[in-house]
Amino acid sequence: SGVRYVASAVAVADAVAASPVLRLVGVAGYEGALAGAGPTADGLALITRYLELLRSVVARLSFDVPEVIVTAGGSAYFDVVAEVLTRPWPTGPAVRPVLRSGAYVTHDSGFYQAVSPLGESVRLADAEPFRAAATAWAQVTSRPEPGLALATMGKRDVPFDMGLPVPRLVRTPAGDVSPLAGWRVTKLADQHTFLAPDGEDAPLAVGDWVGFGLSHPCTMFDKWSLIPVVSGTTVVDLVRTYF
């Protein structure tokens, strides 16, 4: 839930102040949906105006804590959020800015690769870009016709809401791993991935394993309650997720 207007935010704060069992400890916002076209100059300016509005809301409210939490920051524009929310605040309770940029944990090979300030177009000076840390492996089980390969992965297994998986690696039955070029995912069924070559039919055989980069890790984490952590080809840890 949330509010659309400053007056509504003030009304909610007044209701909290009037309650004998509640106290107002901060303000939360989310800027990520405002610049769907990507990190253009106009999009970043819109994000900045929104965050300045968020600051103005904080300045109008009364808080019953010595330190106020002000939180925003998805994984696409956390550079702008950090800059705006760490500017000096008016005299009053101390302010603790909190970023909520969860997709940085694995980054991705799609949406956030394109828009993150540490993606393929780094917006932060002297910073190294993120590298995608999540790979989904699926085996090719059918080459029913030229120009089509089917693999054992589907909508139940990987995110698809903000971009389809990207074929990046191939591992042969003999264990040889190499980059995979010339293939793309055309669609996902519940339990199958449809792959097509970019041009002429490229080598990919039944029994090969394909390593896919994923887009939008937010909808990956909720599909896997236990995520293996690997070093090379060895599982060294497990990460449990809670959704």
Order of alpha helices (4+ residues) and beta strands (2+ residues): alpha-beta-alpha-beta-alpha-beta-alpha-beta-beta-beta-beta-beta-beta-beta-alpha-beta-beta
